[in-house]
Amino acid sequence: MNGTNDPVQLYEDHAYIRRSKSELTGTRGRDCALKSLKLEGDAIKIAHLKGERVEEQEPEELTFNL
């Protein structure tokens, strides 16, 4: 938020992690957890796991300029 302006949404993701593998897809879903939140100057940096399958997700850093 800046001053009295309305808040602006920077990012949105929806996912879930299954405890067991799906018989249909053979996966455990996705993890949309955001980690390592950092403020650097006029930017927000976060790490999240990218990929459709929990078993194959790799960390990726996202940067949002303010």
MMTF fields as JSON, N, C-alpha, C and O atoms, coordinates in Angstrom:
{
  "mmtfVersion": "1.0.0",
  "mmtfProducer": "UNKNOWN",
  "numBonds": 263,
  "numAtoms": 264,
  "numGroups": 66,
  "numChains": 1,
  "numModels": 1,
  "chainsPerModel": [1],
  "groupsPerChain": [66],
  "chainIdList": ["A"],
  "bondAtomList": [4, 2, 8, 6, 12, 10, 16, 14, 20, 18, 24, 22, 28, 26, 32, 30, 36, 34, 40, 38, 44, 42, 48, 46, 52, 50, 56, 54, 60, 58, 64, 62, 68, 66, 72, 70, 76, 74, 80, 78, 84, 82, 88, 86, 92, 90, 96, 94, 100, 98, 104, 102, 108, 106, 112, 110, 116, 114, 120, 118, 124, 122, 128, 126, 132, 130, 136, 134, 140, 138, 144, 142, 148, 146, 152, 150, 156, 154, 160, 158, 164, 162, 168, 166, 172, 170, 176, 174, 180, 178, 184, 182, 188, 186, 192, 190, 196, 194, 200, 198, 204, 202, 208, 206, 212, 210, 216, 214, 220, 218, 224, 222, 228, 226, 232, 230, 236, 234, 240, 238, 244, 242, 248, 246, 252, 250, 256, 254, 260, 258],
  "bondOrderList": [1, 1, 1, 1, 1, 1, 1, 1, 1, 1, 1, 1, 1, 1, 1, 1, 1, 1, 1, 1, 1, 1, 1, 1, 1, 1, 1, 1, 1, 1, 1, 1, 1, 1, 1, 1, 1, 1, 1, 1, 1, 1, 1, 1, 1, 1, 1, 1, 1, 1, 1, 1, 1, 1, 1, 1, 1, 1, 1, 1, 1, 1, 1, 1, 1],
  "groupList": [{"groupName": "MET", "atomNameList": ["N", "CA", "C", "O"], "elementList": ["N", "C", "C", "O"], "formalChargeList": [0, 0, 0, 0], "bondAtomList": [1, 0, 2, 1, 3, 2], "bondOrderList": [1, 1, 2], "singleLetterCode": "M", "chemCompType": "L-PEPTIDE LINKING"}, {"groupName": "ASN", "atomNameList": ["N", "CA", "C", "O"], "elementList": ["N", "C", "C", "O"], "formalChargeList": [0, 0, 0, 0], "bondAtomList": [1, 0, 2, 1, 3, 2], "bondOrderList": [1, 1, 2], "singleLetterCode": "N", "chemCompType": "L-PEPTIDE LINKING"}, {"groupName": "GLY", "atomNameList": ["N", "CA", "C", "O"], "elementList": ["N", "C", "C", "O"], "formalChargeList": [0, 0, 0, 0], "bondAtomList": [1, 0, 2, 1, 3, 2], "bondOrderList": [1, 1, 2], "singleLetterCode": "G", "chemCompType": "PEPTIDE LINKING"}, {"groupName": "THR", "atomNameList": ["N", "CA", "C", "O"], "elementList": ["N", "C", "C", "O"], "formalChargeList": [0, 0, 0, 0], "bondAtomList": [1, 0, 2, 1, 3, 2], "bondOrderList": [1, 1, 2], "singleLetterCode": "T", "chemCompType": "L-PEPTIDE LINKING"}, {"groupName": "ASP", "atomNameList": ["N", "CA", "C", "O"], "elementList": ["N", "C", "C", "O"], "formalChargeList": [0, 0, 0, 0], "bondAtomList": [1, 0, 2, 1, 3, 2], "bondOrderList": [1, 1, 2], "singleLetterCode": "D", "chemCompType": "L-PEPTIDE LINKING"}, {"groupName": "PRO", "atomNameList": ["N", "CA", "C", "O"], "elementList": ["N", "C", "C", "O"], "formalChargeList": [0, 0, 0, 0], "bondAtomList": [1, 0, 2, 1, 3, 2], "bondOrderList": [1, 1, 2], "singleLetterCode": "P", "chemCompType": "L-PEPTIDE LINKING"}, {"groupName": "VAL", "atomNameList": ["N", "CA", "C", "O"], "elementList": ["N", "C", "C", "O"], "formalChargeList": [0, 0, 0, 0], "bondAtomList": [1, 0, 2, 1, 3, 2], "bondOrderList": [1, 1, 2], "singleLetterCode": "V", "chemCompType": "L-PEPTIDE LINKING"}, {"groupName": "GLN", "atomNameList": ["N", "CA", "C", "O"], "elementList": ["N", "C", "C", "O"], "formalChargeList": [0, 0, 0, 0], "bondAtomList": [1, 0, 2, 1, 3, 2], "bondOrderList": [1, 1, 2], "singleLetterCode": "Q", "chemCompType": "L-PEPTIDE LINKING"}, {"groupName": "LEU", "atomNameList": ["N", "CA", "C", "O"], "elementList": ["N", "C", "C", "O"], "formalChargeList": [0, 0, 0, 0], "bondAtomList": [1, 0, 2, 1, 3, 2], "bondOrderList": [1, 1, 2], "singleLetterCode": "L", "chemCompType": "L-PEPTIDE LINKING"}, {"groupName": "TYR", "atomNameList": ["N", "CA", "C", "O"], "elementList": ["N", "C", "C", "O"], "formalChargeList": [0, 0, 0, 0], "bondAtomList": [1, 0, 2, 1, 3, 2], "bondOrderList": [1, 1, 2], "singleLetterCode": "Y", "chemCompType": "L-PEPTIDE LINKING"}, {"groupName": "GLU", "atomNameList": ["N", "CA", "C", "O"], "elementList": ["N", "C", "C", "O"], "formalChargeList": [0, 0, 0, 0], "bondAtomList": [1, 0, 2, 1, 3, 2], "bondOrderList": [1, 1, 2], "singleLetterCode": "E", "chemCompType": "L-PEPTIDE LINKING"}, {"groupName": "HIS", "atomNameList": ["N", "CA", "C", "O"], "elementList": ["N", "C", "C", "O"], "formalChargeList": [0, 0, 0, 0], "bondAtomList": [1, 0, 2, 1, 3, 2], "bondOrderList": [1, 1, 2], "singleLetterCode": "H", "chemCompType": "L-PEPTIDE LINKING"}, {"groupName": "ALA", "atomNameList": ["N", "CA", "C", "O"], "elementList": ["N", "C", "C", "O"], "formalChargeList": [0, 0, 0, 0], "bondAtomList": [1, 0, 2, 1, 3, 2], "bondOrderList": [1, 1, 2], "singleLetterCode": "A", "chemCompType": "L-PEPTIDE LINKING"}, {"groupName": "ILE", "atomNameList": ["N", "CA", "C", "O"], "elementList": ["N", "C", "C", "O"], "formalChargeList": [0, 0, 0, 0], "bondAtomList": [1, 0, 2, 1, 3, 2], "bondOrderList": [1, 1, 2], "singleLetterCode": "I", "chemCompType": "L-PEPTIDE LINKING"}, {"groupName": "ARG", "atomNameList": ["N", "CA", "C", "O"], "elementList": ["N", "C", "C", "O"], "formalChargeList": [0, 0, 0, 0], "bondAtomList": [1, 0, 2, 1, 3, 2], "bondOrderList": [1, 1, 2], "singleLetterCode": "R", "chemCompType": "L-PEPTIDE LINKING"}, {"groupName": "SER", "atomNameList": ["N", "CA", "C", "O"], "elementList": ["N", "C", "C", "O"], "formalChargeList": [0, 0, 0, 0], "bondAtomList": [1, 0, 2, 1, 3, 2], "bondOrderList": [1, 1, 2], "singleLetterCode": "S", "chemCompType": "L-PEPTIDE LINKING"}, {"groupName": "LYS", "atomNameList": ["N", "CA", "C", "O"], "elementList": ["N", "C", "C", "O"], "formalChargeList": [0, 0, 0, 0], "bondAtomList": [1, 0, 2, 1, 3, 2], "bondOrderList": [1, 1, 2], "singleLetterCode": "K", "chemCompType": "L-PEPTIDE LINKING"}, {"groupName": "CYS", "atomNameList": ["N", "CA", "C", "O"], "elementList": ["N", "C", "C", "O"], "formalChargeList": [0, 0, 0, 0], "bondAtomList": [1, 0, 2, 1, 3, 2], "bondOrderList": [1, 1, 2], "singleLetterCode": "C", "chemCompType": "L-PEPTIDE LINKING"}, {"groupName": "PHE", "atomNameList": ["N", "CA", "C", "O"], "elementList": ["N", "C", "C", "O"], "formalChargeList": [0, 0, 0, 0], "bondAtomList": [1, 0, 2, 1, 3, 2], "bondOrderList": [1, 1, 2], "singleLetterCode": "F", "chemCompType": "L-PEPTIDE LINKING"}],
  "groupTypeList": [0, 1, 2, 3, 1, 4, 5, 6, 7, 8, 9, 10, 4, 11, 12, 9, 13, 14, 14, 15, 16, 15, 10, 8, 3, 2, 3, 14, 2, 14, 4, 17, 12, 8, 16, 15, 8, 16, 8, 10, 2, 4, 12, 13, 16, 13, 12, 11, 8, 16, 2, 10, 14, 6, 10, 10, 7, 10, 5, 10, 10, 8, 3, 18, 1, 8],
  "groupIdList": [1, 2, 3, 4, 5, 6, 7, 8, 9, 10, 11, 12, 13, 14, 15, 16, 17, 18, 19, 20, 21, 22, 23, 24, 25, 26, 27, 28, 29, 30, 31, 32, 33, 34, 35, 36, 37, 38, 39, 40, 41, 42, 43, 44, 45, 46, 47, 48, 49, 50, 51, 52, 53, 54, 55, 56, 57, 58, 59, 60, 61, 62, 63, 64, 65, 66],
  "secStructList": [7, 7, 6, 6, 1, 7, 7, 7, 7, 7, 7, 7, 7, 7, 7, 7, 5, 7, 1, 1, 7, 7, 6, 6, 6, 1, 1, 7, 5, 7, 7, 7, 7, 3, 3, 3, 3, 3, 3, 3, 6, 6, 3, 3, 3, 3, 3, 3, 3, 3, 1, 1, 1, 4, 4, 4, 7, 3, 3, 3, 3, 3, 3, 3, 3, 7],
  "xCoordList": [0.84, 0.0, 0.893, 1.979, 0.43, 1.171, 0.235, -0.725, 0.521, -0.346, -1.753, -1.955, -2.736, -4.133, -4.681, -5.88, -3.816, -4.244, -4.656, -4.249, -5.455, -5.851, -4.652, -3.745, -4.634, -3.53, -3.516, -4.56, -2.338, -2.174, -1.682, -0.703, -2.352, -1.937, -0.747, -0.803, 0.33, 1.535, 1.593, 2.11, 1.071, 1.229, 0.129, -0.33, -0.291, -1.282, -1.033, -0.775, -1.109, -0.968, -1.796, -1.889, -2.387, -3.196, -2.68, -2.438, -2.514, -2.021, -2.306, -2.799, -1.992, -2.133, -1.12, -0.666, -0.775, 0.131, -0.64, -1.211, -0.651, -1.288, -0.294, 0.907, -0.763, 0.13, 0.444, 1.51, -0.472, -0.251, -0.257, -0.775, 0.316, 0.326, -1.038, -1.704, -1.438, -2.677, -2.511, -1.505, -3.474, -3.422, -3.606, -3.138, -4.288, -4.552, -3.322, -2.979, -2.664, -1.533, -0.167, 0.849, -0.125, 1.144, 1.925, 3.131, 1.245, 1.936, 1.265, 0.225, 1.885, 1.331, 0.903, 0.872, 0.571, 0.085, 1.204, 2.308, 0.93, 1.891, 2.014, 1.094, 3.171, 3.406, 3.577, 4.525, 2.674, 2.756, 3.349, 3.18, 4.053, 4.635, 5.658, 6.444, 5.639, 6.61, 7.612, 7.228, 8.908, 9.948, 10.956, 10.972, 11.776, 12.887, 12.417, 12.96, 11.429, 10.944, 12.026, 12.508, 12.415, 13.451, 13.008, 12.444, 13.269, 13.075, 14.45, 15.335, 14.642, 15.912, 15.633, 15.214, 15.874, 15.604, 14.133, 13.297, 13.797, 12.412, 11.853, 10.983, 12.334, 11.877, 11.634, 12.28, 10.697, 10.434, 10.925, 10.585, 11.726, 12.206, 11.732, 11.818, 11.233, 10.784, 11.257, 11.543, 11.338, 11.651, 10.399, 9.683, 10.148, 9.033, 9.443, 10.408, 8.712, 9.008, 8.189, 6.964, 8.872, 8.207, 8.052, 8.987, 6.885, 6.629, 5.273, 4.741, 4.72, 3.384, 3.402, 2.377, 4.549, 4.629, 5.577, 6.691, 5.148, 5.994, 7.337, 8.378, 7.318, 8.536, 9.547, 10.734, 9.095, 9.975, 10.17, 10.732, 9.721, 9.788, 11.215, 11.974, 11.558, 12.854, 12.632, 11.665, 13.512, 13.353, 13.56, 14.411, 12.78, 12.902, 12.719, 11.9, 13.462, 13.306, 12.444, 12.669, 11.459, 10.597, 10.933, 11.188, 10.933, 11.197, 10.03, 9.6, 9.522, 8.434, 8.918, 9.286, 8.922, 9.322, 8.164, 7.009, 8.484, 7.452, 7.235, 6.4],
  "yCoordList": [-1.163, 0.0, 1.236, 1.24, 2.243, 3.489, 4.622, 4.924, 5.248, 6.325, 5.841, 4.855, 6.542, 6.157, 5.343, 5.071, 4.95, 4.142, 2.739, 2.27, 2.086, 0.717, -0.216, 0.074, -1.35, -2.306, -2.929, -3.04, -3.333, -3.976, -5.403, -5.612, -6.38, -7.778, -8.032, -7.73, -8.587, -8.836, -10.247, -10.443, -11.242, -12.638, -13.479, -13.186, -14.514, -15.439, -16.815, -16.959, -17.825, -19.204, -20.082, -19.812, -21.115, -22.046, -23.447, -23.836, -24.201, -25.56, -26.342, -25.795, -27.613, -28.456, -29.587, -29.922, -30.165, -31.313, -32.505, -32.45, -33.564, -34.798, -35.599, -35.56, -36.306, -37.183, -38.457, -39.046, -38.883, -40.073, -39.648, -38.585, -40.475, -40.162, -40.462, -41.425, -39.636, -39.851, -41.057, -41.165, -41.951, -43.095, -42.646, -43.312, -41.517, -41.016, -40.343, -40.604, -39.483, -38.718, -39.193, -38.876, -39.944, -40.407, -39.317, -39.451, -38.235, -37.125, -36.809, -37.374, -35.892, -35.437, -33.99, -33.321, -33.471, -32.1, -31.087, -31.403, -29.858, -28.752, -28.105, -28.167, -27.474, -26.731, -25.27, -24.93, -24.385, -22.971, -22.13, -20.911, -22.771, -22.036, -21.018, -21.306, -19.835, -18.791, -18.735, -18.725, -18.698, -18.713, -17.607, -17.015, -17.344, -16.391, -15.013, -14.46, -14.465, -13.125, -12.107, -12.07, -11.275, -10.265, -8.945, -8.921, -7.853, -6.52, -5.994, -5.906, -5.643, -5.114, -3.829, -3.854, -2.695, -1.406, -1.261, -1.303, -1.089, -0.943, -2.24, -2.205, -3.38, -4.663, -5.665, -5.616, -6.561, -7.687, -8.928, -9.132, -9.763, -11.013, -12.175, -12.134, -13.206, -14.408, -15.624, -15.544, -16.756, -18.025, -18.892, -18.907, -19.608, -20.561, -21.762, -21.7, -22.852, -24.058, -24.046, -23.932, -24.164, -24.1, -25.502, -26.302, -25.788, -27.079, -27.608, -27.244, -28.463, -29.0, -30.196, -30.514, -30.866, -32.039, -31.764, -31.285, -32.06, -31.85, -32.541, -31.995, -33.728, -34.528, -33.894, -34.216, -32.993, -32.428, -30.916, -30.288, -30.325, -28.878, -28.41, -29.058, -27.264, -26.642, -25.236, -24.575, -24.768, -23.419, -22.346, -22.483, -21.289, -20.154, -18.877, -18.848, -17.835, -16.572, -15.628, -15.464, -15.012, -14.03, -12.658, -12.521, -11.633, -10.268, -9.388, -9.424, -8.601, -7.676, -6.279, -6.021, -5.378, -3.993, -3.228, -3.398, -2.393, -1.606, -0.29, 0.507],
  "zCoordList": [0.0, 0.0, 0.0, 0.581, -0.639, -0.704, -0.305, -1.014, 0.838, 1.293, 1.562, 2.27, 0.989, 1.186, 0.015, -0.038, -0.927, -2.077, -1.634, -0.571, -2.448, -2.159, -2.313, -3.093, -1.57, -1.704, -3.098, -3.741, -3.561, -4.861, -4.628, -3.913, -5.224, -5.097, -6.013, -7.205, -5.459, -6.232, -6.801, -7.901, -6.072, -6.477, -5.85, -4.746, -6.546, -5.994, -6.571, -7.766, -5.726, -6.182, -5.257, -4.059, -5.799, -5.026, -5.282, -6.424, -4.204, -4.356, -3.084, -2.098, -3.124, -1.955, -2.067, -3.161, -0.936, -0.922, -0.382, 0.707, -1.144, -0.698, 0.136, -0.133, 1.12, 1.895, 1.119, 1.299, 0.262, -0.563, -2.03, -2.371, -2.888, -4.317, -4.931, -4.551, -5.873, -6.602, -7.524, -8.226, -7.527, -8.443, -9.887, -10.811, -10.085, -11.425, -12.037, -13.19, -11.271, -11.822, -11.332, -11.95, -10.237, -9.692, -8.976, -8.769, -8.597, -7.924, -6.594, -6.253, -5.849, -4.58, -4.655, -3.623, -5.829, -5.949, -6.01, -6.453, -5.564, -5.619, -4.259, -3.443, -4.017, -2.787, -3.164, -3.872, -2.707, -3.074, -1.958, -1.947, -1.007, 0.105, -0.395, -1.297, 0.197, -0.115, 1.027, 2.197, 0.685, 1.711, 1.439, 0.36, 2.406, 2.284, 1.827, 0.871, 2.491, 2.165, 2.503, 3.634, 1.525, 1.733, 1.112, 0.019, 1.818, 1.263, 0.881, 1.732, -0.387, -0.87, -1.631, -2.788, -0.96, -1.591, -1.91, -1.007, -3.198, -3.64, -4.207, -5.078, -3.733, -4.266, -3.134, -2.088, -3.371, -2.483, -3.219, -4.384, -2.546, -3.142, -2.277, -1.05, -2.941, -2.249, -3.02, -4.215, -2.324, -2.969, -2.912, -1.911, -3.993, -3.996, -4.825, -5.587, -4.677, -5.439, -6.72, -6.679, -7.867, -9.164, -9.742, -9.71, -10.261, -10.884, -10.474, -9.425, -11.301, -11.055, -10.11, -9.508, -9.966, -9.105, -7.952, -8.166, -6.734, -5.56, -5.759, -5.393, -6.332, -6.488, -7.439, -7.378, -8.32, -9.333, -9.193, -10.09, -8.094, -7.951, -7.673, -6.953, -8.266, -8.071, -7.514, -7.891, -6.623, -6.076, -7.141, -8.02, -7.052, -7.972, -7.152, -6.233, -7.468, -6.765, -7.596, -8.795, -6.954, -7.606, -7.042, -5.846, -7.908, -7.485, -7.909, -9.062, -6.972, -7.237, -6.884, -5.738, -7.854, -7.611, -6.988, -7.379, -6.024, -5.349, -6.05, -5.622]
}
